[in-house]
Amino acid sequence: MTTALATATAPTTPASSAISVTGLTKSYGDKRVLDGIDLRIAPGTVFALLGPNGAGKTTTVQILTTLIAADSGEIHVGGHDLARDPEAIRSTIGVTGQFSAVDNLLTAEENLLLMADLNHLRRPEGRRRAADLLRRFDLAEAARKPVSAFSGGMRRKLDLAMTLVGDPRIIFLDEPTTGLDPRSRRTMWEIIRSLVDEQGVTIFLTTQYLEEADQLADRMAVLDGGKLVAEGTAEQLKRRIPGSHLRIRFAALPELEAATALFACLTVDREALTLDIPGDGSVSTLRAVLDILDHASAGAESLSVHTPDLDDVFLHLTGPKRENAR
């Protein structure tokens, strides 16, 4: 997380950012899909763009990957100006979309060799790259099996491997683990994180799996109704949401009742023998609460810190509730 925190405070320019976006807009008829998006993504990090269906995530990816044109805005990807040199951007990036792009009639090896040809690699280099990717993604034993016989997890791994044939420095992953079982999803997370940690690749991730963003992203932004409504690290976003509290559990009801009289703002659960006290989870707050309990001889059996998760962040920042709060 050190890199992400440094990014938040250090000035960035289009040349120093892997991706730089200023004032991005896009409309379809009367519907404004993107409304003045600004982004700065540092090289060698994972950036996650979150938002409900229809928020504009896929449109953002399509614009940054040169698939559709923006209405306005200044966009640099890999140091290249999108308006002036889209071809240079295409040679810098890789894209794995929501739906697998593998050819079911070909084998895994044939799919990779096809991508090598499309990237104009010489035949020996293409074969070497394909063999290396098959080993890295644990697909070597299935290299010559038709993709139609692959599981969903194997297909997504092959799909990402195909993206890497051209050795991109920036990879766009649009909902990369949709439909995968928990084990396959975690395998994909390990692969994605290793690309960043070991090879310095920059990942632009869109996902509706908030645990995925929490696990992978150095920084994230929340998109709703075409506008960015929040940006920061996962911890920074969680701290914006009210609801942090300390939960203290007691061994018996008399201890619980004694402690209840010590605090002004709390929630009592007499069946569970717990008190919930609002707090930020800091060491100073914990120490103050424990000191009060010690001085009153109201011994606690256990204490835990509860903070909002990304689900809370998502629900608080997006949708009808946010609209009504304006």
C-alpha positions as CSV (number, residue, x, y, z in Angstrom):
1,M,0.0,0.0,0.0
2,T,3.0,2.3,0.3
3,T,3.0,3.1,-3.4
4,A,-0.7,3.9,-3.4
5,L,-0.4,6.3,-0.5
6,A,2.5,8.0,-2.1
7,T,0.5,8.4,-5.2
8,A,-2.2,10.2,-3.3
9,T,0.1,13.0,-2.2
10,A,2.8,13.2,-4.9
11,P,2.0,15.4,-8.0
12,T,1.5,13.4,-11.1
13,T,1.6,14.3,-14.8
14,P,0.5,12.5,-18.0
15,A,4.1,11.5,-18.6
16,S,4.6,10.1,-15.1
17,S,1.2,8.3,-14.9
18,A,0.4,4.9,-16.5
19,I,-3.0,6.4,-17.2
20,S,-4.1,10.0,-17.0
21,V,-7.6,11.2,-17.7
22,T,-8.9,14.8,-17.4
23,G,-12.5,15.9,-18.1
24,L,-13.6,12.7,-19.8
25,T,-17.2,12.9,-21.1
26,K,-19.4,10.5,-23.2
27,S,-23.0,10.7,-24.1
28,Y,-25.4,8.6,-26.1
29,G,-28.1,10.8,-27.4
30,D,-29.5,12.7,-24.4
31,K,-28.0,10.3,-21.9
32,R,-24.7,11.4,-20.3
33,V,-22.8,8.2,-19.6
34,L,-19.6,9.8,-18.3
35,D,-19.6,13.3,-16.8
36,G,-16.2,14.8,-16.3
37,I,-14.0,11.9,-15.2
38,D,-10.5,12.7,-13.8
39,L,-8.1,9.8,-13.0
40,R,-4.4,9.5,-12.3
41,I,-3.1,5.9,-12.1
42,A,0.5,5.2,-11.1
43,P,2.6,2.7,-12.9
44,G,3.0,-0.8,-11.4
45,T,-0.2,-0.6,-9.4
46,V,-3.7,-2.1,-9.4
47,F,-6.5,0.4,-9.8
48,A,-10.1,-0.7,-9.4
49,L,-13.1,1.1,-10.8
50,L,-16.3,0.2,-8.9
51,G,-19.9,1.0,-9.6
52,P,-23.4,-0.4,-10.1
53,N,-24.6,-1.7,-13.5
54,G,-24.9,1.2,-15.9
55,A,-22.5,3.4,-14.0
56,G,-20.2,3.8,-17.0
57,K,-17.4,1.3,-16.1
58,T,-17.3,-0.6,-19.3
59,T,-17.7,2.6,-21.3
60,T,-14.6,4.0,-19.6
61,V,-12.6,0.9,-20.4
62,Q,-13.8,1.0,-24.0
63,I,-12.6,4.6,-24.4
64,L,-9.2,4.1,-22.7
65,T,-8.6,1.0,-24.9
66,T,-9.4,3.0,-28.1
67,L,-12.6,1.0,-28.9
68,I,-14.9,3.9,-28.9
69,A,-14.3,7.7,-29.0
70,A,-14.8,10.1,-26.1
71,D,-16.9,13.2,-26.6
72,S,-14.3,15.3,-24.8
73,G,-11.4,15.1,-22.4
74,E,-7.6,14.7,-22.3
75,I,-6.5,11.1,-22.1
76,H,-3.0,9.6,-21.9
77,V,-2.3,5.9,-21.7
78,G,1.3,4.7,-21.3
79,G,2.4,8.2,-21.9
80,H,0.7,8.4,-25.3
81,D,-2.0,10.9,-26.2
82,L,-5.2,9.0,-27.2
83,A,-6.4,11.6,-29.6
84,R,-3.0,11.9,-31.4
85,D,-1.6,8.4,-31.3
86,P,-4.1,5.6,-30.6
87,E,-2.0,3.1,-32.4
88,A,0.8,3.5,-29.9
89,I,-1.6,2.9,-27.1
90,R,-2.8,-0.3,-28.7
91,S,0.7,-1.6,-28.8
92,T,1.2,-0.8,-25.1
93,I,-2.0,-2.3,-23.6
94,G,-3.7,-5.7,-23.2
95,V,-7.5,-6.2,-22.7
96,T,-9.4,-9.0,-21.1
97,G,-13.1,-8.4,-21.4
98,Q,-16.2,-9.6,-19.5
99,F,-16.6,-12.5,-21.9
100,S,-13.9,-14.9,-22.8
101,A,-12.3,-14.3,-26.2
102,V,-10.8,-17.8,-26.7
103,D,-11.7,-19.9,-29.7
104,N,-13.5,-23.1,-28.6
105,L,-12.5,-25.0,-31.7
106,L,-8.8,-24.5,-31.1
107,T,-6.5,-25.9,-28.4
108,A,-5.0,-23.7,-25.7
109,E,-1.7,-23.8,-27.5
110,E,-3.3,-22.9,-30.8
111,N,-5.1,-20.0,-29.3
112,L,-1.8,-18.6,-27.9
113,L,0.0,-19.1,-31.2
114,L,-2.8,-17.3,-33.0
115,M,-2.3,-14.3,-30.7
116,A,1.5,-14.5,-31.3
117,D,0.8,-14.2,-35.1
118,L,-1.6,-11.3,-34.5
119,N,1.2,-9.6,-32.5
120,H,3.6,-10.2,-35.4
121,L,6.0,-12.3,-33.4
122,R,8.4,-14.5,-35.3
123,R,7.4,-18.2,-35.2
124,P,10.2,-19.4,-32.7
125,E,9.5,-16.4,-30.4
126,G,5.7,-17.1,-30.6
127,R,6.2,-20.8,-29.6
128,R,8.5,-19.8,-26.8
129,R,6.1,-17.3,-25.5
130,A,3.2,-19.7,-25.7
131,A,5.0,-22.5,-23.9
132,D,6.1,-20.0,-21.1
133,L,2.5,-18.8,-20.6
134,L,1.1,-22.3,-20.6
135,R,3.5,-23.2,-17.8
136,R,2.9,-20.0,-15.8
137,F,-0.9,-20.4,-15.9
138,D,-0.7,-24.1,-15.1
139,L,-2.2,-25.1,-18.5
140,A,0.8,-27.1,-19.9
141,E,-1.0,-30.5,-19.4
142,A,-4.1,-29.2,-21.2
143,A,-2.1,-27.4,-24.0
144,R,-3.3,-29.6,-26.8
145,K,-6.9,-30.1,-25.6
146,P,-9.7,-28.2,-27.2
147,V,-10.9,-25.2,-25.2
148,S,-14.5,-26.5,-25.5
149,A,-13.5,-29.1,-22.8
150,F,-12.1,-26.4,-20.4
151,S,-13.7,-25.4,-17.1
152,G,-14.7,-21.7,-16.6
153,G,-11.5,-21.1,-14.5
154,M,-9.3,-22.6,-17.2
155,R,-10.9,-20.6,-19.9
156,R,-10.4,-17.3,-17.9
157,K,-6.7,-18.2,-17.2
158,L,-6.2,-18.9,-20.9
159,D,-8.0,-15.6,-21.8
160,L,-5.6,-13.7,-19.6
161,A,-2.6,-15.6,-20.9
162,M,-3.6,-14.6,-24.5
163,T,-3.7,-11.0,-23.3
164,L,-0.1,-11.4,-22.2
165,V,1.3,-12.7,-25.4
166,G,2.1,-9.2,-26.6
167,D,3.9,-8.4,-23.3
168,P,1.7,-5.3,-22.5
169,R,2.7,-2.9,-19.7
170,I,-0.9,-1.9,-19.0
171,I,-3.7,-4.5,-18.8
172,F,-7.4,-3.7,-18.6
173,L,-9.4,-6.4,-16.9
174,D,-13.2,-5.9,-17.3
175,E,-15.0,-8.1,-14.7
176,P,-12.3,-10.8,-15.1
177,T,-13.7,-13.3,-12.6
178,T,-17.4,-13.1,-13.4
179,G,-18.9,-16.6,-13.1
180,L,-15.9,-18.3,-11.5
181,D,-16.1,-20.4,-8.4
182,P,-14.3,-19.1,-5.2
183,R,-11.2,-21.3,-5.7
184,S,-10.8,-20.2,-9.4
185,R,-11.3,-16.6,-8.4
186,R,-8.6,-16.7,-5.8
187,T,-6.2,-18.4,-8.4
188,M,-6.9,-15.5,-10.7
189,W,-6.2,-13.0,-7.9
190,E,-2.8,-14.6,-7.3
191,I,-2.0,-14.4,-11.0
192,I,-3.1,-10.8,-11.3
193,R,-1.1,-9.7,-8.2
194,S,2.0,-11.5,-9.4
195,L,1.9,-9.6,-12.7
196,V,2.1,-6.3,-10.7
197,D,4.5,-7.4,-8.0
198,E,6.9,-9.4,-10.1
199,Q,6.7,-7.7,-13.5
200,G,5.6,-4.1,-12.7
201,V,2.5,-4.3,-14.9
202,T,-0.2,-1.8,-14.3
203,I,-3.7,-3.2,-13.9
204,F,-7.0,-1.3,-14.6
205,L,-9.7,-3.5,-13.0
206,T,-13.4,-3.1,-13.2
207,T,-15.4,-5.4,-10.9
208,Q,-18.6,-5.8,-8.9
209,Y,-16.9,-8.2,-6.5
210,L,-16.0,-5.8,-3.7
211,E,-13.9,-8.5,-2.0
212,E,-11.9,-8.7,-5.2
213,A,-11.2,-4.9,-5.2
214,D,-10.3,-5.1,-1.5
215,Q,-7.8,-7.9,-2.1
216,L,-6.2,-6.6,-5.2
217,A,-6.4,-2.8,-5.6
218,D,-3.8,-0.3,-4.4
219,R,-6.3,2.5,-5.1
220,M,-9.9,2.5,-6.2
221,A,-12.6,4.8,-7.4
222,V,-16.4,4.6,-7.2
223,L,-18.4,5.6,-10.3
224,D,-22.1,6.3,-10.1
225,G,-24.3,7.9,-12.6
226,G,-21.3,8.8,-14.8
227,K,-19.5,10.7,-12.0
228,L,-16.7,9.7,-9.7
229,V,-18.1,9.9,-6.2
230,A,-15.1,8.8,-4.2
231,E,-11.4,7.8,-4.7
232,G,-8.7,6.5,-2.5
233,T,-7.3,3.3,-0.9
234,A,-9.7,0.8,0.5
235,E,-9.0,2.0,4.1
236,Q,-9.5,5.6,3.1
237,L,-12.9,4.9,1.6
238,K,-14.0,2.8,4.6
239,R,-13.1,5.6,7.0
240,R,-15.5,7.9,5.2
241,I,-18.5,5.7,6.2
242,P,-20.0,6.1,9.7
243,G,-20.5,2.9,11.8
244,S,-17.1,2.1,13.3
245,H,-17.5,0.7,16.8
246,L,-15.9,-1.3,19.5
247,R,-17.7,-4.5,20.6
248,I,-17.1,-5.6,24.2
249,R,-18.3,-8.9,25.4
250,F,-18.8,-9.8,29.1
251,A,-18.9,-13.1,30.9
252,A,-22.1,-12.3,32.8
253,L,-25.0,-9.9,33.0
254,P,-23.9,-8.0,36.1
255,E,-20.6,-7.0,34.5
256,L,-22.5,-5.9,31.4
257,E,-24.9,-3.8,33.4
258,A,-22.0,-2.2,35.3
259,A,-20.3,-1.3,32.1
260,T,-23.5,0.0,30.5
261,A,-23.6,2.8,33.1
262,L,-20.1,4.0,32.2
263,F,-20.7,5.1,28.6
264,A,-23.2,7.6,27.2
265,C,-23.5,6.4,23.6
266,L,-23.7,2.6,23.1
267,T,-25.8,-0.3,21.9
268,V,-26.6,-3.1,24.4
269,D,-27.3,-6.7,23.5
270,R,-28.2,-8.4,26.8
271,E,-28.6,-11.8,25.2
272,A,-25.2,-11.8,23.6
273,L,-23.7,-9.9,26.6
274,T,-22.1,-7.2,24.4
275,L,-21.8,-3.5,24.3
276,D,-21.2,-1.6,21.0
277,I,-19.4,1.7,21.6
278,P,-18.8,4.2,18.7
279,G,-15.1,4.6,18.0
280,D,-12.5,4.9,15.3
281,G,-10.6,1.8,16.3
282,S,-7.4,3.8,17.1
283,V,-5.0,2.8,19.8
284,S,-5.9,5.9,21.8
285,T,-9.6,5.1,21.7
286,L,-9.0,1.5,22.7
287,R,-6.8,2.5,25.6
288,A,-9.3,5.0,26.9
289,V,-12.2,2.5,26.8
290,L,-10.0,-0.1,28.6
291,D,-8.9,2.4,31.2
292,I,-12.6,3.3,32.0
293,L,-13.5,-0.4,32.4
294,D,-10.4,-1.1,34.6
295,H,-11.1,1.9,36.9
296,A,-14.7,0.7,37.4
297,S,-13.6,-3.0,37.8
298,A,-15.9,-3.9,35.0
299,G,-13.8,-6.6,33.4
300,A,-14.4,-7.5,29.8
301,E,-14.1,-11.0,28.4
302,S,-13.2,-9.9,24.9
303,L,-13.0,-6.7,22.7
304,S,-13.1,-6.4,18.9
305,V,-13.0,-3.5,16.5
306,H,-15.7,-3.4,13.8
307,T,-15.3,-1.1,10.8
308,P,-17.4,-0.6,7.6
309,D,-16.4,-2.8,4.7
310,L,-16.5,-2.1,1.0
311,D,-20.1,-3.3,0.8
312,D,-21.0,-0.5,3.2
313,V,-19.0,2.0,1.1
314,F,-20.7,0.9,-2.1
315,L,-24.2,1.1,-0.7
316,H,-23.5,4.4,1.0
317,L,-22.0,6.1,-2.1
318,T,-24.2,4.7,-4.9
319,G,-27.8,4.3,-5.9
320,P,-31.1,5.9,-4.8
321,K,-29.9,6.5,-1.2
322,R,-27.1,8.7,-2.4
323,E,-29.5,10.6,-4.8
324,N,-32.0,11.2,-2.0
325,A,-29.3,12.5,0.3
326,R,-28.3,15.3,-2.1
